[in-house]
Amino acid sequence: MKVVILAGGRGTRLSEETHAIPKPMVSIGGRPIIWHIMAHYASFGFNDFVVACGYKGDVLKDYFATYRTREADLYVDLSGGTVESLTQPQEDWRVTLVDTGLDTSTGGRIKRLEPILTERFLLTYGDGVSDVPIDTLIDHHDHHGALATLTAVHPIPRWGALAVSEDKVVGFEEKPEDPDTWINGGYFVVEPEVLDMIDGDHEAFEGRPLRMLAQSGKLGAYPHTGFWRAMDTARDRDELNEIWDSRSAPWVAPR
């Protein structure tokens, strides 16, 4: 099953980095966040990736095109001009990188991949990490007979909460989750029939296509209460790096 990663947005709220690189290439723990996303899928046996490129897609292409050389130990014969890899990277991924347009919306990027998405596929955004169990997500999709299933997560509040009693603060709670609110956390399972619901480059996948699926009772929701974070701002990036540095990043697969 192919894993589609939407990696074409401009990431304007991370402009101090994304003026030079696309947001999926922003580093977490010394590796781009897209690498972390792919490593999570690969830990469940899904290693056939399709990256929908757009803004600064050449940076993504260069990264994967030179991956073996960068990750391996090398023997370089300067006099003869030969280069030999002495080791192989652990990753056995296959990565297809497709230019889906500079200003194409999310649905349009998926639609442009239609020629290679002839079977069920997995789909996510190139700027969020999670410990969502992909195998359980797929089972949930099968059980409910949906045409598409998204992972529903609780939003992460920006501010801590106060516990107040009789006009006095009696405690603090750091960034409490609202148990009654769910948002689209990405990590989709999608049947190829859904591509027929996307009208063209201008269409956001999160708009009319998902609304049509919901109205027809064909949009599943897998509730995930584990770890999930989207990297929208520099603050998000810094928090993810702090989690990584703590050596307890929940999204890390065993290696």
C-alpha positions in Angstrom: 0.0 0.0 0.0 1.4 3.4 -1.0 1.8 6.2 1.6 1.1 9.7 0.2 2.6 12.6 2.0 1.4 16.1 1.2 4.6 18.2 1.2 3.9 21.1 -1.1 2.7 23.9 1.2 4.6 27.1 1.8 4.7 27.0 5.7 4.5 30.7 6.0 4.3 30.6 9.9 7.8 29.1 9.9 9.2 31.7 7.4 12.5 32.0 9.1 13.2 28.5 7.9 10.8 28.0 5.0 12.2 30.9 3.0 15.0 28.4 2.0 13.4 24.9 2.5 9.9 23.4 2.4 8.3 22.8 5.8 8.7 19.0 5.6 12.4 19.5 5.6 12.5 21.5 8.9 14.8 19.5 11.2 13.7 17.6 14.3 16.6 16.0 16.1 18.9 16.5 13.2 16.5 14.9 10.6 13.7 16.5 8.6 10.3 16.0 10.0 9.2 14.1 6.8 11.9 11.5 7.7 10.2 11.0 11.1 6.8 10.6 9.5 8.2 8.0 7.0 10.0 6.1 9.7 6.8 5.7 11.6 4.9 4.3 8.6 7.9 2.0 7.8 7.8 0.6 11.3 4.4 -0.9 10.3 5.8 -2.3 7.1 4.7 0.5 4.8 7.8 1.7 2.9 6.4 2.7 -0.5 6.1 6.5 -0.4 4.7 9.1 -2.8 5.7 12.7 -1.9 3.5 15.4 -3.4 5.9 18.2 -3.9 5.3 21.9 -4.6 7.0 24.8 -2.9 10.8 24.2 -3.1 10.2 20.6 -4.1 13.8 20.5 -5.5 15.1 20.5 -1.9 13.0 17.3 -1.2 14.2 15.7 -4.4 17.9 16.5 -3.6 17.5 15.1 -0.1 16.3 11.7 -1.2 18.4 11.5 -4.4 21.5 11.9 -2.3 20.3 9.9 0.7 22.4 6.8 0.2 25.6 8.8 -0.2 24.9 11.0 2.8 24.0 8.1 5.1 26.8 5.7 4.1 30.4 5.5 4.9 32.4 6.2 1.7 35.6 5.3 0.1 36.7 8.1 -2.2 39.6 7.7 -4.7 40.6 11.2 -5.5 43.1 10.2 -8.1 40.7 7.9 -9.9 37.5 9.8 -9.3 35.6 6.8 -7.9 33.3 6.7 -5.0 32.3 3.5 -3.2 29.7 3.0 -0.5 31.1 1.0 2.4 27.8 0.7 4.3 24.1 0.8 3.4 21.4 2.9 5.1 19.0 1.0 7.3 16.0 2.4 5.4 14.7 0.3 2.5 12.2 2.9 1.4 11.0 3.5 -2.1 10.2 7.2 -2.6 8.4 8.7 -5.6 8.6 12.5 -5.7 6.0 14.2 -7.9 5.7 17.9 -8.7 2.1 18.7 -8.0 2.3 22.4 -8.6 3.4 25.5 -6.7 0.0 26.7 -5.5 -2.2 23.6 -5.8 -4.5 22.9 -2.9 -4.4 19.6 -0.9 -7.1 17.9 -2.9 -5.6 19.0 -6.2 -2.3 17.5 -5.2 -3.9 14.2 -4.5 -5.9 14.4 -7.7 -2.6 14.9 -9.7 -1.4 11.6 -8.3 -4.4 9.7 -9.7 -2.4 7.8 -12.3 -0.4 6.0 -9.6 -3.1 5.7 -6.9 -5.1 2.9 -8.4 -5.6 1.1 -5.1 -6.2 1.9 -1.5 -3.6 4.3 -0.1 -2.5 5.9 3.1 -2.3 9.7 3.3 -0.9 12.2 5.7 0.5 15.7 5.9 4.2 16.4 5.8 4.3 18.4 9.1 2.9 16.3 11.9 4.1 13.3 13.9 2.1 10.8 15.9 2.2 7.4 17.5 -1.0 6.4 15.8 -1.0 2.6 15.2 -1.3 2.4 11.4 -2.4 -1.3 11.5 -5.2 -0.6 13.9 -6.3 2.5 11.8 -6.6 0.2 8.7 -8.6 -2.4 10.7 -10.9 0.4 11.9 -11.4 1.5 8.3 -12.2 -2.0 7.1 -14.6 -2.6 10.0 -16.7 0.5 9.2 -16.8 0.2 5.4 -15.8 3.8 4.8 -14.4 5.2 1.6 -12.0 7.3 3.7 -11.0 7.3 7.3 -9.3 10.1 9.1 -7.5 10.1 12.5 -9.4 12.2 15.0 -7.3 13.8 17.7 -7.7 16.3 20.5 -6.4 19.8 19.7 -3.4 20.9 21.7 -4.2 24.1 23.6 -1.6 26.9 23.5 -2.0 28.1 27.1 -2.1 26.4 30.5 -5.3 26.4 32.6 -5.9 27.7 36.0 -7.8 26.0 38.7 -9.8 28.7 40.5 -11.8 28.4 43.7 -13.4 31.3 45.7 -11.4 33.9 43.7 -8.1 32.2 44.3 -5.8 30.2 42.1 -5.5 26.8 43.6 -3.6 25.0 40.9 -2.2 25.0 37.4 -2.7 22.5 34.5 -0.3 22.8 31.6 -2.1 22.7 28.2 -5.1 20.6 29.1 -6.8 18.7 26.3 -10.5 19.3 25.7 -12.0 15.8 25.8 -15.1 17.0 24.0 -13.3 18.4 20.9 -11.9 16.4 18.0 -10.0 17.7 15.0 -8.6 16.2 11.8 -5.2 14.9 12.6 -4.5 13.5 9.1 -3.2 9.9 8.9 -5.9 8.8 6.5 -6.9 5.6 4.8 -8.4 6.4 1.4 -10.1 4.3 -1.3 -9.3 5.3 -4.9 -13.0 6.1 -5.6 -12.5 9.3 -3.5 -10.3 10.8 -6.2 -13.5 11.1 -8.3 -14.8 13.6 -5.8 -11.9 16.0 -6.2 -12.7 18.7 -8.9 -9.2 20.0 -9.6 -6.2 22.0 -8.5 -8.2 24.5 -6.5 -10.0 22.1 -4.3 -8.9 21.5 -0.7 -9.3 17.9 0.3 -10.5 19.0 3.7 -13.4 21.0 2.1 -16.1 19.6 -0.2 -14.6 16.1 -0.7 -14.6 15.3 3.0 -18.0 17.0 3.5 -19.5 14.9 0.7 -18.1 11.7 2.3 -19.4 12.8 5.7 -22.9 13.5 4.3 -23.0 10.1 2.7 -21.9 8.3 5.8 -18.7 7.2 4.1 -16.1 9.1 6.2 -14.8 7.2 9.1 -13.1 8.6 12.2 -10.5 6.7 14.1 -10.2 8.3 17.6 -6.6 8.6 18.7 -5.9 9.7 22.2 -2.2 9.1 22.1 0.6 11.4 20.9 0.0 13.8 18.0 1.6 17.1 17.2 1.5 19.4 14.1 4.4 21.7 13.4 2.9 25.0 12.4 5.1 27.5 14.1 8.6 27.9 15.4 7.2 27.2 18.9 5.9 23.8 17.7 9.3 23.1 16.1 11.1 23.9 19.3 8.8 21.8 21.4 9.2 18.8 19.2 13.0 19.2 19.4 12.7 19.3 23.2 10.7 16.1 23.2 13.3 14.5 20.9 16.2 15.7 23.1 14.4 14.1 26.1 15.0 10.7 24.4 11.4 9.8 24.9 9.8 10.9 21.6 6.6 8.9 21.3 6.6 8.7 17.6 10.0 7.0 17.4 10.0 3.5 16.0 12.4 0.9 17.4 15.6 0.7 15.4 
